[in-house]
Amino acid sequence: MSCAKEDLVKRLRRIEGQVKGIEKMIINDKECNDILTQIAAVRAAINKVGALVLENYSKTCILKASEQAVTEEEIENLIDTIVKFMK
């Protein structure tokens, strides 16, 4: 998972830079449509990070289930996590 972790950290740092850019845009009175475009880009990027984390969590849970080592509570946790992420 270290490669995946490195990718997630890179993505989060890029998002952090985007958010700082949005802050500068607001301070410099840039056009609202340009700011909103950047906000949409940040939203899409953070959704991608969330999807990658959810994918990894799901794979881990499913692999445990195939080894008969997963509890019903863990399955419920996975389902709850997916539902929360989808909101």
N, C-alpha and C positions, 0 to 999 in steps of 0.2 A: 504494500500500500504506500510505500514511501514515494514512489513515482507519482501516484495519484495525489498524495498529500502535497507534493511540490507543485503540481499543476494547479491544485485548488488555491494554494498560497499565492501563486503568480496571478491567478484570476482575481483574487480578492485585492491584491495590491493594485492591479490595473483598475478595478472598480473604485478603489480609494482615490486614485488619481483622477478618475472621471468625476467623482463627487467634488473633489477640490476644484476641478475645472468649472463645474456648475456654480460653485460658490463664487469664483472669480467672475463668471459671467453675470451673476446677479449683482455683485458689487459694481461692476463696470456698466451696468444698465444695458446689457445686450438684449436683443429682441426676444420676446416671450416664446415665439415659435422655435427659435434656436435652442433656448433653454429647455423647452419641453421635449425637443428631439433628443437632447442629451439625457434627460431624465428617463425617457423611454429606453434608451440604450443601456443605462444603468439597471433599470428594471429587468430588461431581458438578460443582462449579464448575471445578475444575482439569481434570477430564476434558473439559469443554466447551472450555476454553482449548486443550488439547492437540488436540482435534478441529479447531478453527479453524486452528491452525498446520499441522496435517497436510493439511487441505483446501487451504490456500494453496500448500504445498510440492507437493502432487500436481498442482494446476492448472498451476503453473509448469513442472513436469516434462513434463506432457502437452502443453502448448503448445509446448515445445521439441521434443518428439517429432514434432509435426505439421509442424514446420518442418525436419525431418530434421537437427536440430542436437544431438540427444541421443545419448549413447553407451550401449552395453549396460551399462557400469559405472554410469551414472547411473540406469538403470532398476533395476538390482540394489540400488542405494542406496535408492531409493524403496521397493522391496519390503521390504528389511531394516528400514527406518524404520517402515513400517506394521506389520510383525510385532512389533517392539519395543514400539510403542505399544499394541498389542492385548493384550500380556501383563499 
